[in-house]
Amino acid sequence: MKQPVIPIADEIVNALIGCSCHLGGTNCTNYLRKYIFGQRPDDKIHVIDIPKMWKKLILAARMFVAVENPKNVIVVSNKNFGRRAVLKFCETTGATPITGRFIPGSFTNQEIKGVREPRLVLVSDPFADKQTVAENSYINTPCIAFTNTDNEISFVDVAIPMNNRSPLAIGAGFFILSRLIGYMQGKISLIEDINNQIELFFYRDPVELEMLVEENKNEESAGVKMQDDISPVDDESVTPAAL
């Protein structure tokens, strides 16, 4: 197999595997079958070939860098757990985010306030964002999509084979793509501080956040109580050890 222009680092492989980006679904379309490494015998989950996934990430990053003004790149996610990843991706790269419900006619109806004319469109899921993908085909703009093994890719120009049904996988996918874009632009290192920065792209459930805050408060109060229970040692009460 021909090696990619940018070799994949071990840190990126560990991030992709740790976030389950390589785990697809139990079904697989004919087009995406060529990106499958194998199938787990116990649960029939298709395992995506990471080197092939990496090549598609490089291609997507090259398409992004080719756009002169990054604001003309529209990034869309209708999924709740994909919104944070999209917002952080756009904050890092300068692209324009659309989170939540996509308003029909946003690309084609000039009567709509805030109508957009993108040069490139990136979606987190071609099924959840099918309205965006379909409308984008009317204006003949290139479309990039993170696609699971059973996703249909009609009107998708570049399909990045990746698990798009996990908050961690979506966050990792957008993070690594943003790192590739910054690396090609000569702005950032590809793997520097990857373990800490990737967490900024992960969706956090509000209930989970409340539990974390409560745990931190309990730990702080427990630490203060332990300090109060420790009484200072009186130097006069300490007898020297026998020689």
C-alpha positions in Angstrom: 0.0 0.0 0.0 1.3 3.4 -0.9 2.3 5.5 2.1 0.3 8.8 2.7 2.1 12.1 2.3 1.7 12.7 6.1 2.5 9.6 8.1 0.1 8.8 10.9 1.6 9.2 14.3 1.2 6.6 17.1 -0.5 9.3 19.3 -3.2 9.8 16.6 -3.7 6.0 16.2 -4.1 5.7 20.0 -6.6 8.6 20.0 -8.7 7.0 17.2 -8.8 3.6 18.8 -9.4 5.0 22.3 -12.4 7.0 21.1 -13.8 4.0 19.1 -13.5 5.9 15.8 -12.7 2.6 14.0 -15.8 0.8 15.2 -18.6 0.9 12.6 -22.0 -0.8 12.6 -23.2 -4.3 12.0 -24.2 -3.5 8.5 -22.1 -2.2 5.7 -22.8 -0.6 2.3 -21.1 -1.8 -0.9 -19.2 1.5 -1.2 -17.8 1.4 2.3 -16.8 -2.2 2.2 -13.4 -1.4 0.8 -12.6 0.6 3.9 -13.3 -2.4 6.3 -10.4 -4.1 8.0 -12.5 -7.0 9.4 -15.5 -7.9 11.4 -15.6 -8.9 15.1 -17.0 -12.4 15.5 -18.8 -11.8 18.8 -21.0 -8.8 17.9 -20.6 -8.6 14.1 -19.3 -5.0 14.3 -17.3 -3.9 11.3 -13.8 -2.6 12.0 -12.7 0.3 9.8 -9.2 0.3 8.4 -7.4 3.2 10.2 -4.7 3.9 7.5 -7.5 4.3 4.9 -9.4 6.5 7.3 -6.3 8.6 7.7 -5.9 9.1 3.9 -9.4 10.4 3.7 -8.8 12.8 6.6 -5.7 14.1 4.7 -7.8 14.6 1.6 -10.5 16.5 3.5 -7.9 18.7 5.1 -6.3 19.5 1.8 -9.8 20.5 0.4 -10.3 22.8 3.4 -6.9 24.4 3.0 -7.6 25.0 -0.7 -10.5 27.4 0.2 -9.1 30.9 0.4 -11.5 32.2 3.1 -12.2 29.6 5.8 -15.5 31.4 6.6 -16.8 30.1 3.3 -16.6 26.5 4.8 -19.9 25.5 6.4 -19.7 22.9 9.1 -23.0 21.3 10.1 -24.3 18.9 12.9 -27.9 18.3 13.8 -26.9 16.0 16.6 -26.7 17.3 20.1 -23.5 15.5 20.9 -21.9 16.9 17.7 -22.5 20.6 18.4 -19.5 21.1 20.8 -17.1 19.4 18.3 -18.4 21.6 15.5 -18.1 24.8 17.5 -14.6 24.0 18.6 -13.6 23.0 15.1 -14.8 26.3 13.7 -13.2 28.2 16.5 -9.9 26.5 15.6 -10.1 26.7 11.9 -12.2 29.8 11.3 -15.0 28.0 9.5 -18.7 28.9 9.9 -20.8 26.5 12.2 -24.4 25.6 11.8 -25.7 23.6 14.8 -29.2 22.5 15.6 -31.9 22.3 13.0 -30.9 23.2 9.4 -33.4 25.7 7.9 -34.4 24.5 4.4 -33.4 27.0 1.8 -30.3 28.3 3.7 -28.2 27.7 0.6 -30.7 28.3 -2.1 -33.4 30.7 -1.0 -32.2 34.3 -1.4 -35.3 35.6 0.5 -34.1 33.9 3.7 -32.2 36.2 6.1 -28.6 35.0 6.5 -28.6 32.8 3.3 -25.1 31.3 2.8 -23.1 30.5 -0.3 -20.5 28.0 0.9 -17.4 26.9 -1.0 -17.2 23.7 1.0 -19.6 21.9 3.3 -18.6 19.4 6.1 -21.3 17.4 7.9 -21.0 15.1 10.9 -23.5 12.5 9.6 -24.9 12.2 6.1 -28.1 10.7 7.5 -28.8 13.2 10.4 -27.7 16.1 8.1 -29.4 14.8 5.0 -31.3 18.1 4.5 -28.0 19.9 4.3 -26.4 17.3 2.0 -29.4 17.3 -0.4 -29.7 21.1 -0.5 -25.9 21.4 -1.0 -26.2 19.3 -4.1 -28.4 22.0 -5.7 -25.6 24.5 -5.6 -22.9 22.0 -6.7 -20.6 22.6 -3.7 -18.2 19.8 -2.6 -19.4 18.0 0.5 -17.3 16.1 3.1 -19.0 13.8 5.6 -18.0 11.5 8.4 -19.7 8.3 7.4 -20.5 5.1 9.3 -20.3 1.7 7.6 -24.1 1.7 6.9 -24.5 5.3 5.7 -25.7 6.1 2.2 -23.3 8.6 0.6 -25.5 10.1 -2.1 -24.3 13.7 -3.0 -21.2 13.2 -0.7 -18.0 13.9 -2.5 -15.5 12.8 0.2 -16.7 10.2 2.7 -14.4 9.8 5.8 -15.1 6.3 7.1 -15.5 6.7 10.8 -17.9 6.0 13.7 -20.3 9.0 13.8 -22.7 7.7 16.5 -20.4 8.2 19.5 -19.8 11.6 21.2 -16.1 10.6 21.7 -15.6 9.5 18.1 -17.2 12.6 16.6 -15.1 14.8 18.9 -11.9 13.0 18.0 -12.7 13.1 14.3 -13.2 16.9 14.2 -10.2 17.4 16.5 -7.8 15.4 14.3 -9.1 17.0 11.1 -8.6 20.5 12.7 -5.0 19.4 13.6 -4.3 18.3 10.1 -5.6 21.6 8.7 -3.5 23.6 11.1 -0.4 21.4 10.4 -0.8 21.9 6.6 -1.1 25.7 7.2 2.1 25.6 9.2 0.4 26.9 12.4 0.5 24.1 14.9 2.2 20.7 15.6 0.3 17.6 14.6 0.6 15.8 18.0 1.6 18.4 20.5 -0.5 18.2 23.7 -3.0 16.0 21.9 -4.3 14.2 25.0 -5.4 17.4 26.7 -6.6 19.4 23.7 -8.8 16.5 22.3 -11.0 16.6 25.4 -12.2 20.1 24.5 -14.0 18.7 21.5 -16.0 16.1 23.6 -19.6 16.5 24.4 -20.5 16.7 28.1 -23.9 15.7 29.3 -25.3 18.4 31.7 -26.1 15.7 34.3 -22.6 14.4 34.1 -21.2 18.0 34.5 -23.3 18.5 37.6 -22.1 15.2 39.1 -18.4 16.3 38.4 -19.0 19.6 40.0 -20.6 17.9 43.1 -17.7 15.5 43.3 -15.2 18.3 43.2 -17.0 20.1 46.0 -17.1 17.0 48.1 -13.4 16.4 47.6 -12.6 20.0 48.5 -14.7 19.9 51.6 -13.2 16.6 52.6 -9.7 18.0 52.2 -10.5 21.0 54.4 -12.0 18.8 57.1 -8.9 16.6 57.1 -6.7 19.7 57.6 -8.9 20.8 60.5 -8.7 17.4 62.1 -4.9 17.4 62.1 -3.7 19.2 65.3 -0.3 20.9 65.4 2.5 19.0 67.1 3.7 20.6 70.4 7.5 20.6 70.3 7.8 20.5 74.1 5.8 17.2 74.2 8.2 15.4 71.9 10.9 13.5 73.8 14.2 12.9 72.1 14.9 9.4 71.1 17.2 7.4 73.3 20.8 7.1 72.1 
